[in-house]
Each structure stands twice: as C-alpha cells, then as structure tokens.
Amino acid sequence: MKTIQSDNYPIYFDNSLSELAAFVEQGHYSRFFILTDENTAKYCLPLIKGRFAGMDNFDIIEINSGEESKDIDFCIGIWKMLIDFGADRQSLLINLGGGVISDMGGFVASTFKRGIDFVHVPTTLLSQVDASVGGKTGIDIDRIKNIIGTFTQPKAVFIAYELLKTLPKRQILSGLAEMLKHGLIVDAAYWDALKSSDLSMPSAELIYRSIEIKNKVVIADPTEKGLRKSLNFGHTVGHAVETNSLLRDDNPLTHGEAIAIGMICEAYLSHKKTGLSADELAEIVKVIGGLYPKYHIQDDSHQALCSLMLKDKKNQNGKINCTLLPRIGECQLDNICTEEELCDSLGYYASL
Amino acid sequence: MKTIQSDNYPIYFDNSLSELAAFVEQGHYSRFFILTDENTAKYCLPLIKGRFAGMDNFDIIEINSGEESKDIDFCIGIWKMLIDFGADRQSLLINLGGGVISDMGGFVASTFKRGIDFVHVPTTLLSQVDASVGGKTGIDIDRIKNIIGTFTQPKAVFIAYELLKTLPKRQILSGLAEMLKHGLIVDAAYWDALKSSDLSMPSAELIYRSIEIKNKVVIADPTEKGLRKSLNFGHTVGHAVETNSLLRDDNPLTHGEAIAIGMICEAYLSHKKTGLSADELAEIVKVIGGLYPKYHIQDDSHQALCSLMLKDKKNQNGKINCTLLPRIGECQLDNICTEEELCDSLGYYASL
C-alpha cells in the first residue's frame, strides 16, 4: 500500500514504525515527547520505545485512558508538564494512542507556545480511520465533545496495522462504524465490499481504502465549510447518544456504538426527508443492526438528547443541521431537522 | 489616514467606529458578543453600544481588568459563557479593550468550536500599536505570559484615536515603549520623529506610522520564523522583569515600563555584542530613561529573572535568544546570550 499524501503531510502504511524512527532522526527537533495512556503505554509504547534507544532527549507523558481525560483540566496538566520539562518550540509531540490522545495531543501541540509540531501514531482502529486524519484537534468542556479545538495538521501520520492486533473486539467494532459511514456517504462499492467481508477484523486493505476516502473529503474541504460535513452523517444523533451515555451509564457506549445508533436514526430521517429507499434503509439497518448490540434509550432521555443536539457545533441559528443520504454512497448536506423529527427517529430505533 | 491592509484583514483609522457598525451590519453573523472589562465597559462600551441599538442578538461578556484575568481559568469561564449563550460558528466576538482582551479574546475565538470570527477594537495605546496587529493570540498559565496561544488573524481591526483620550498618562507611556521599539529596530527616521515630539500624548499620525511598521514586519513573517523576531527587542529581559514584578510588587510595572527596562538592558548588550556605538547607547538611555521612572531590581532577583528568561518561548535548546541592535534603526536576530551577560545588563541598568 502506498503512502497517502494528505494536506501537506504523509500518511504512512508500510513499515510505518520504521518510517517514524526515520522521521524522528531526520527532523532536527530539539526534544521529543510521547503522549500516551496507560493502555498504550503497556501494549504499544514498547514497540516504539526501542526506536528511541540511546536518545536522551525524549520524555513520556502518560494520562489515564478514556474520554474523561479529554477534559480541559487534563489538557492544562499536559501543558504544565511540557513547561516543566522545558519543551521549546522545536519540540515534537508524538501522539501514541486512540482518538482521545490524538485529539487532545493535537490541541495541546497546536497551542503550546503558539504551536509545536506533532505526529500521530494511532493505536485503535477508530483513530486510524477517523481521528488521525483531517487536522481536527479538540478537547471537551463539561462533557461537550470537542467544543474547544483547532484545525491544525500533523506533520505525519503512521498507520501500523500490527498495533490493532492487541485490541479487544469491541474496540474494533467502534472503528468499523466510521468505515461503514465512509461507504454510506460517498462510496457504494466500498460499502458493498465491507458488507461481504469478515468484519471481526477488517483487512489492512479495507482500512487503507477507508483512510483514502476520508482523506479525499478533508483535502477538498479542510475547515468544514462544505463537503466535509458529509462526515457528520450519523453524528448529530450519535454524539448526543454518546454524551448522554457517558453521563448516565456505568459501562458507556463506545464512539462507534453510538454512531451506529446515529446512522440508523439518520438513515431513517434520510428515508423520510431525502428519498433514501425503504430497501436501502432496510439494508443499512440489517448490516449495522447485525454488528452492534441493541441499546435501550430511555424515553425520558429524548428531551436531554435533543438539548445536546442543539449544542452541536454544526448548528446555525439554533437549528439542528444533519447530513442525510438520498441513496447509499451519496449524501446531502445541511438538512434542518426539527426536534420532533429527531425524537421520531429515536422512536424508530427503539422499535427495531 | 488610509486603511492599512494587513494579512487578509483591514486596519481602519478614519471613522473607525462607523466602520465597525458597517462591518457588523454587513457581516451575516448570527450573533455578536462583546468581550470587555470593567474599565472599558465604563469608558468605551457606551460609544460602541449605541451602534448596536435595536439589535437583540448581541451579548456582553465582562471580565475583571488586569493581567491576572488572562489566566486559563478565566479563559475557560468565557468559553463556558459562550456555550451558555448558545454561540454558534457564525458568531462574531468583538474584543473591546487592551492587550489582555485582544490576546485572550483572540485565543477564545480561535479555539471555540475550532474557530469563530473575531475583531479587535483596541482601547489602549499599547494594544493599538502592538497586540491588535499581527495575529498572535495568547493566555497565561502559572503567570507565564502567552505560553498558550495561536497565530490567528482577526477579521478587522478598528483603531479609534478618540478612545485614548480617557487613558491615564501611565497607560499612554506603556504603549509608547512599543512605538519607540519600532523606531529602534527598523526605522531610524521614526525614532528621530518620536524623540522630537511631545510624547505625553503621541499624535494620531505617529500611532499610524507605528502600526505601519509593525504590520510590515508581521506580514513578512507571520509565524515568527525570522524577521518578526525583531519585535522581541527589549522583550527577553522585559518579559522576565514584568513577570517578576507581577509576582512581587504591590503596584506592578506596566508592560511598557518593563519593556523600557528591557530595551535599556538589551541596548547595553547590543553595545557589548553587536556593535551599537557608545553614543547611540547613551542616546537610547537618555530618551527612554527620561520617560520612565527608575525601577529598583533587587539583587536577589537576578537568578529568578534568568530562570524566567530561560522559559521564554523564543529560546531553543535551553539557550537564551535575544534580538539586538547593531545601530539605531537596524536589528540582528538570534543572538545567544549567557546568564552572566544578562545579569551584567541588569547591573548596568541598576548603575544608571
């Protein structure tokens, strides 16, 4: 698989950990910082650390895993550690982890001393196909996801398929939701390829194609003025369901599980509003419903979910804005949906 | 005086408050937020507020005045207010105030929902000639100035000379230090013009020329890779003296007072290291020393000052990096100075 060229930075696939080592050696950086969490520190860091053997100018910053760590308070903690470690503007931050690490590490780096370089080494399927490509950084405040962030590109992304082998099945499924979305919004052939594959562990080739799709979209529209909104399919409802679950559930939904629910709800809205056929709706429900466990959304949550949707970044003038599908492999941006329609779609999901 | 065109945004001088009103009316923004402090709310807001008469989609966010308000905690407070007010991506933030307001407001806006538009209406001489032009945003952590920030341009800057008339003399002098610096680093004729003017209240024409100089420098080098470092003359020592004074003094130095000290120290270093003549050093000391009160730097502060200088963003590899002058009107970038040299320059200032 070839290196994908994104907006001024490369996305490496083959021998990507060797490419990382070469990047570090050639980069003329004064200092290196590896941002990691306790899981990636255990399973992935050993694979990376050997590459830095003999170097004394790198430090490791370890945070707790989980979305809670993406709060501004933890972000301040990392900034303070960089200050204490004496990081200067020629430092490089290596984000080794899932979406929390790449989103927050990207934000920390893009704002520390008005911006230092950073690279991503995504260690989950979700972060490989989603968070690590596209130049969005973000942190949460009061559990509102990515409410604070920047559009800043990494200097490089290193996709290492071997890192996925230690992941539990639930984490693989979480990333798979975004891959399914890539097919649904712009590439019916890719959707068909996914449908007919063994999805318990997607092949490197399928991951590569998913990143190619996402990369094409974000290069065409880096700051989300147009086409990039296509990536929001499933995310208006999905983000609200995810936030609500983080607030209420002892064992909260993964991002992908929430987006799977969001895609079913928004496919239903697509059927109602943008002409998605009943057959295609049924196909989407069958494929996605077959992969993810059914989740019970309590009736008294509907109001809370709508209020979360109203806080979504994509809205304008207090109206809820959705990306919908006229058919599989095609999307239509900027559909205003009422609270009633969104509640109706949650009811549809519950009825399945 | 003509409108100055900066990096994709205009800097208005003539009838600038009317230009602001026109900008607001034509901007297709969904919502307007005015960030202000208790001083500008009292003296300047009434002049602006009338322009919004009849509009119901604007809100005022008032913070305490003073550098302490630039801390990340206050920044979080503003982000939360924007969330609570329902600010969306089509909102405009109007920064009405001095450097704290423009630096922090710029940072808040550049990161809220990954960036909303903002404009500056600088109300102090310092922010007119310095903070409002150049696209630097910043906030403090643990009193380390502007340690977190972005390079983000405002959509427009509105320079209203009439706002300066309510300022105390000490605030005028604070801004004057940056004007003097502009002459020293790149424009000997402008330095001469300043020298021979009544500097108790610089003319609109002198302010205009100062902004022209700063604008030329920042357009040539927006992200401080080269020429822009010229603006750091006086700031390596000056920032440390300012931070130290904020920590220790009941009535701390203004930014300009600290930079005045920094310019004298760094002129001395320029004499020692980059060939500034004894006559020109004496001239700089005479002009600056005649404008600003003498400040007593305690001997036991030298170590603390050097340690603050080592944390400066401009450093690389733990070496202190200064911009110095070979002669008045010309500067030389990237001079490494030892702690000993910097202590020596503080001793020179004390000996005057």
HADDOCK unambig.tbl for C-alpha pairs under 7 A between the chains (distance, minus, plus):
assign (segid A and resid 30 and name CA) (segid B and resid 317 and name CA) 6.12 0.50 0.50
assign (segid A and resid 88 and name CA) (segid B and resid 313 and name CA) 6.54 0.50 0.50
assign (segid A and resid 88 and name CA) (segid B and resid 315 and name CA) 6.69 0.50 0.50
assign (segid A and resid 88 and name CA) (segid B and resid 316 and name CA) 5.99 0.50 0.50
assign (segid A and resid 89 and name CA) (segid B and resid 313 and name CA) 6.75 0.50 0.50
assign (segid A and resid 90 and name CA) (segid B and resid 316 and name CA) 6.85 0.50 0.50
assign (segid A and resid 111 and name CA) (segid B and resid 148 and name CA) 5.30 0.50 0.50
assign (segid A and resid 111 and name CA) (segid B and resid 149 and name CA) 4.87 0.50 0.50
assign (segid A and resid 111 and name CA) (segid B and resid 150 and name CA) 5.45 0.50 0.50
assign (segid A and resid 112 and name CA) (segid B and resid 147 and name CA) 6.37 0.50 0.50
assign (segid A and resid 112 and name CA) (segid B and resid 148 and name CA) 4.85 0.50 0.50
assign (segid A and resid 112 and name CA) (segid B and resid 149 and name CA) 6.53 0.50 0.50
assign (segid A and resid 113 and name CA) (segid B and resid 147 and name CA) 4.97 0.50 0.50
assign (segid A and resid 113 and name CA) (segid B and resid 148 and name CA) 5.28 0.50 0.50
assign (segid A and resid 113 and name CA) (segid B and resid 149 and name CA) 6.30 0.50 0.50
assign (segid A and resid 113 and name CA) (segid B and resid 313 and name CA) 5.98 0.50 0.50
assign (segid A and resid 114 and name CA) (segid B and resid 148 and name CA) 5.99 0.50 0.50
assign (segid A and resid 114 and name CA) (segid B and resid 149 and name CA) 4.52 0.50 0.50
assign (segid A and resid 114 and name CA) (segid B and resid 150 and name CA) 4.38 0.50 0.50
assign (segid A and resid 114 and name CA) (segid B and resid 151 and name CA) 6.33 0.50 0.50
assign (segid A and resid 115 and name CA) (segid B and resid 150 and name CA) 6.60 0.50 0.50
assign (segid A and resid 147 and name CA) (segid B and resid 112 and name CA) 6.37 0.50 0.50
assign (segid A and resid 147 and name CA) (segid B and resid 113 and name CA) 4.98 0.50 0.50
assign (segid A and resid 148 and name CA) (segid B and resid 111 and name CA) 5.30 0.50 0.50
assign (segid A and resid 148 and name CA) (segid B and resid 112 and name CA) 4.86 0.50 0.50
assign (segid A and resid 148 and name CA) (segid B and resid 113 and name CA) 5.29 0.50 0.50
assign (segid A and resid 148 and name CA) (segid B and resid 114 and name CA) 5.98 0.50 0.50
assign (segid A and resid 149 and name CA) (segid B and resid 111 and name CA) 4.87 0.50 0.50
assign (segid A and resid 149 and name CA) (segid B and resid 112 and name CA) 6.52 0.50 0.50
assign (segid A and resid 149 and name CA) (segid B and resid 113 and name CA) 6.30 0.50 0.50
assign (segid A and resid 149 and name CA) (segid B and resid 114 and name CA) 4.51 0.50 0.50
assign (segid A and resid 150 and name CA) (segid B and resid 111 and name CA) 5.45 0.50 0.50
assign (segid A and resid 150 and name CA) (segid B and resid 114 and name CA) 4.37 0.50 0.50
assign (segid A and resid 150 and name CA) (segid B and resid 115 and name CA) 6.60 0.50 0.50
assign (segid A and resid 151 and name CA) (segid B and resid 114 and name CA) 6.33 0.50 0.50
assign (segid A and resid 313 and name CA) (segid B and resid 88 and name CA) 6.55 0.50 0.50
assign (segid A and resid 313 and name CA) (segid B and resid 89 and name CA) 6.77 0.50 0.50
assign (segid A and resid 313 and name CA) (segid B and resid 113 and name CA) 6.02 0.50 0.50
assign (segid A and resid 315 and name CA) (segid B and resid 88 and name CA) 6.71 0.50 0.50
assign (segid A and resid 316 and name CA) (segid B and resid 88 and name CA) 6.01 0.50 0.50
assign (segid A and resid 316 and name CA) (segid B and resid 90 and name CA) 6.88 0.50 0.50
assign (segid A and resid 317 and name CA) (segid B and resid 30 and name CA) 6.16 0.50 0.50
